[in-house]
Amino acid sequence: MIVDPGGDAEKLLKLLADLKLELVEILHTHAHLDHFLASGRMKEATGASLSLHREDSFLWDMLEQQCSLFGIPYEPAPPPDHWLEHEEEINLQEHRGQ
């Protein structure tokens, strides 16, 4: 699992490959562009599922506008595979968190 991958997908994908790690989940704390820009490329390259809290759907819907506002090239991101709910528990093998 990676949380808020930011904007440098290639660097993160290389690190995962170097460490021989398989990415299965991309988790977002919120949908600001600096957390989300690498998501599309990482999901495409790994097949990892993408999760975001449902209450941030309005920010996800505005990713292109966020990029435009800051003069950052927009890279389309796929919609989340899973919309998280408030206080939903996330399980990662023997680890759990909210």
Backbone bond lengths (Angstrom), bond angles and torsions (degrees), N, CA, C in turn:
res aa  C-N    CA-C-N  psi(-1)  N-CA   C-N-CA  omega(-1)  CA-C   N-CA-C  phi
1 M - - - 1.446 - - 1.523 108.34 -
2 I 1.326 113.99 140.08 1.459 119.73 171.75 1.523 107.17 -124.09
3 V 1.328 115.87 139.66 1.458 122.01 -179.67 1.526 108.44 -109.07
4 D 1.326 115.89 127.78 1.464 122.26 177.41 1.528 112.53 49.26
5 P 1.328 118.31 72.85 1.462 120.56 -173.54 1.528 116.11 -68.63
6 G 1.304 119.25 -8.34 1.465 119.44 176.75 1.510 112.46 75.59
7 G 1.348 116.60 -140.27 1.451 119.57 -172.06 1.508 116.83 -121.86
8 D 1.325 119.56 -0.51 1.465 120.58 -176.65 1.530 110.47 -111.09
9 A 1.316 115.45 76.56 1.465 120.80 -176.85 1.519 112.09 -60.21
10 E 1.323 117.43 -43.38 1.473 119.77 -175.69 1.527 111.51 -62.32
11 K 1.309 117.08 -40.58 1.467 120.81 178.33 1.534 110.45 -62.73
12 L 1.328 116.43 -44.34 1.464 120.17 179.85 1.526 111.69 -67.88
13 L 1.328 117.28 -40.21 1.466 120.47 178.70 1.525 110.99 -64.19
14 K 1.324 117.19 -38.30 1.464 120.68 177.01 1.524 110.52 -64.97
15 L 1.324 116.77 -42.81 1.462 120.65 178.71 1.528 110.80 -61.73
16 L 1.322 117.22 -44.56 1.467 120.76 177.47 1.525 110.68 -59.73
17 A 1.331 117.18 -43.70 1.468 121.35 179.57 1.525 110.67 -65.31
18 D 1.336 116.92 -44.39 1.466 120.51 179.86 1.524 111.80 -60.52
19 L 1.335 116.15 -36.63 1.465 121.29 -179.26 1.529 112.47 -88.33
20 K 1.338 115.67 -1.21 1.469 122.29 -178.73 1.539 111.41 55.55
21 L 1.338 114.68 45.81 1.455 121.47 178.99 1.521 109.95 -106.55
22 E 1.309 116.11 144.12 1.461 122.17 177.33 1.522 108.65 -102.72
23 L 1.316 116.78 124.18 1.456 121.44 178.22 1.522 108.84 -87.76
24 V 1.329 116.36 122.50 1.461 120.20 -179.66 1.527 112.35 -115.98
25 E 1.329 117.21 -16.37 1.464 120.25 -176.40 1.523 110.13 -145.80
26 I 1.326 115.30 134.18 1.460 122.52 171.86 1.523 105.69 -114.56
27 L 1.316 115.96 114.03 1.463 121.80 -175.82 1.520 109.33 -110.08
28 H 1.315 116.25 131.93 1.460 120.92 179.30 1.515 110.59 -113.52
29 T 1.343 115.38 132.44 1.458 120.01 175.10 1.519 110.45 -76.62
30 H 1.326 117.04 -30.67 1.460 123.43 174.45 1.528 108.00 -165.87
31 A 1.325 116.12 171.74 1.468 119.95 -170.86 1.520 113.62 -105.03
32 H 1.325 117.28 41.34 1.462 118.41 169.72 1.519 108.03 -74.33
33 L 1.316 116.74 147.95 1.462 120.83 -174.19 1.520 112.76 -57.92
34 D 1.335 118.96 -33.14 1.465 120.30 -178.58 1.526 112.53 -71.89
35 H 1.308 117.38 -8.95 1.459 121.90 175.96 1.523 111.33 -101.47
36 F 1.331 116.63 -21.31 1.463 120.56 -163.62 1.522 116.03 -112.71
37 L 1.326 119.01 -17.66 1.465 119.91 -168.46 1.521 115.21 -61.48
38 A 1.312 119.55 -31.66 1.471 121.40 -179.24 1.527 112.51 -80.95
39 S 1.310 117.48 -9.06 1.469 121.10 -171.20 1.518 114.56 -59.85
40 G 1.324 117.23 -45.86 1.460 119.89 -178.02 1.515 112.41 -60.37
41 R 1.310 116.32 -48.82 1.472 121.14 -179.57 1.524 111.17 -64.60
42 M 1.344 116.92 -40.23 1.464 119.90 -178.94 1.528 111.03 -68.41
43 K 1.317 116.49 -40.50 1.465 119.93 177.61 1.529 110.21 -64.62
44 E 1.322 116.40 -43.31 1.466 121.39 178.98 1.532 111.09 -60.14
45 A 1.321 116.89 -42.16 1.469 121.55 -175.82 1.522 113.43 -76.99
46 T 1.341 117.32 -28.31 1.467 119.80 -172.14 1.521 114.53 -116.07
47 G 1.319 117.13 -20.36 1.456 119.94 -174.57 1.516 113.13 76.80
48 A 1.328 117.30 9.58 1.467 121.41 -179.56 1.524 110.23 -62.80
49 S 1.324 116.05 148.55 1.457 119.18 174.77 1.522 109.09 -82.23
50 L 1.310 115.35 155.36 1.455 121.87 -175.50 1.521 108.94 -119.73
51 S 1.344 116.91 131.85 1.463 121.54 -179.34 1.519 110.88 -126.21
52 L 1.325 115.09 143.94 1.461 122.65 178.99 1.522 107.72 -151.64
53 H 1.334 116.30 145.91 1.465 120.01 178.23 1.527 109.76 -65.33
54 R 1.300 115.16 137.33 1.469 121.87 -177.54 1.533 112.28 -55.88
55 E 1.328 117.58 -35.96 1.463 120.50 -177.63 1.530 112.75 -69.93
56 D 1.322 117.81 -8.96 1.461 121.33 176.62 1.528 112.19 -99.06
57 S 1.308 117.16 10.51 1.464 119.37 -178.94 1.530 111.37 -60.88
58 F 1.336 117.46 -32.03 1.468 119.72 179.50 1.530 111.02 -65.95
59 L 1.343 117.83 -35.76 1.468 120.26 176.74 1.522 110.60 -70.54
60 W 1.317 116.40 -40.05 1.464 119.95 177.76 1.531 109.54 -60.74
61 D 1.334 116.31 -41.75 1.466 120.66 178.89 1.530 112.15 -63.44
62 M 1.337 117.33 -20.25 1.462 121.92 -175.92 1.528 113.14 -106.96
63 L 1.330 118.61 17.60 1.465 120.31 -177.72 1.529 112.43 -57.94
64 E 1.311 116.72 -42.58 1.466 119.18 -179.47 1.530 110.86 -63.25
65 Q 1.333 117.31 -40.70 1.461 120.71 178.26 1.526 111.25 -67.08
66 Q 1.344 116.93 -37.72 1.465 120.16 177.34 1.530 109.93 -59.99
67 C 1.315 116.31 -45.77 1.469 120.58 179.80 1.523 110.79 -61.92
68 S 1.313 116.80 -45.32 1.458 121.66 -179.67 1.527 111.03 -59.95
69 L 1.312 116.65 -42.30 1.457 122.08 -179.56 1.527 111.97 -58.87
70 F 1.337 116.76 -36.39 1.460 121.42 -176.96 1.534 113.17 -103.01
71 G 1.334 117.22 5.65 1.460 120.81 177.93 1.516 113.84 68.06
72 I 1.324 116.66 31.90 1.465 122.23 -178.88 1.525 108.46 -105.83
73 P 1.338 118.38 132.46 1.467 120.08 178.33 1.531 110.93 -57.48
74 Y 1.306 115.49 132.98 1.464 121.57 -179.34 1.518 110.50 -84.65
75 E 1.310 116.13 127.75 1.461 122.40 172.35 1.521 106.70 -114.60
76 P 1.319 118.43 113.59 1.458 120.13 -177.16 1.527 112.06 -53.83
77 A 1.306 114.36 138.05 1.462 120.90 178.21 1.521 108.67 -112.14
78 P 1.316 117.22 141.08 1.456 119.64 178.25 1.523 109.80 -70.84
79 P 1.317 117.12 154.67 1.463 118.60 176.76 1.526 109.95 -65.87
80 P 1.321 116.38 152.62 1.463 118.95 177.34 1.528 111.47 -57.99
81 D 1.321 114.73 143.66 1.464 120.68 173.64 1.519 110.26 -77.54
82 H 1.328 114.45 -26.69 1.466 119.90 -176.79 1.519 108.86 -139.08
83 W 1.330 115.99 125.17 1.460 121.29 174.53 1.518 107.58 -94.18
84 L 1.323 115.93 116.73 1.462 121.34 -178.89 1.523 110.63 -75.99
85 E 1.317 115.75 148.85 1.457 122.84 176.63 1.525 109.11 -107.30
86 H 1.331 116.52 160.12 1.460 121.87 179.71 1.528 110.44 -56.32
87 E 1.319 116.15 130.48 1.466 125.29 179.05 1.528 113.73 63.72
88 E 1.316 117.19 17.18 1.460 119.81 175.39 1.523 109.26 -65.41
89 E 1.305 116.05 135.51 1.459 121.05 179.97 1.521 109.88 -86.35
90 I 1.327 115.13 136.48 1.460 121.78 179.34 1.518 107.78 -110.57
91 N 1.323 116.77 125.57 1.459 121.58 179.91 1.522 109.98 -105.53
92 L 1.311 115.42 132.89 1.452 121.95 176.45 1.518 106.73 -133.69
93 Q 1.313 114.98 91.63 1.460 122.99 -174.23 1.523 108.54 53.85
94 E 1.332 118.40 -117.37 1.465 119.58 -176.49 1.528 112.76 -88.01
95 H 1.327 118.18 1.57 1.463 122.03 -178.74 1.524 109.76 -106.39
96 R 1.350 115.21 143.29 1.463 120.40 178.05 1.520 108.98 -134.30
97 G 1.328 116.21 153.49 1.459 119.96 177.16 1.508 111.40 -164.18
98 Q 1.337 115.87 167.96 1.464 122.00 178.76 1.504 109.36 -123.57
